[in-house]
Amino acid sequence: MHRWEPYIPRSPRLRVRKTSCCCQYELCGEGGQYFVLRQTADGGYEETARGLYPHAEQVFAQLASQHWCTRQAS
């Protein structure tokens, strides 16, 4: 289980490195740190796994592979 916290920008530039299939999760970089970002129901954002790239990328891969995609084939 990952601990999600409100996203508070720490740098003027946020870079999205990877996005899950339906944009539920994004692997982001900001000021030399990496983390997984997701949007909240109220339009805000929250983050998890802030730190070095290998850790954040591993968490992103796990979350992206385990989530239920909201896009359905017709």
Buried (B, 14 or more C-beta within 10 A) or exposed (E): EEEBEEBEEEEEEBEEEBBBEEEBBBBBBBEEBBBBBBBEEEEEBBBBBBEEEEEBBEBBBBBBEEBEEEEEEE
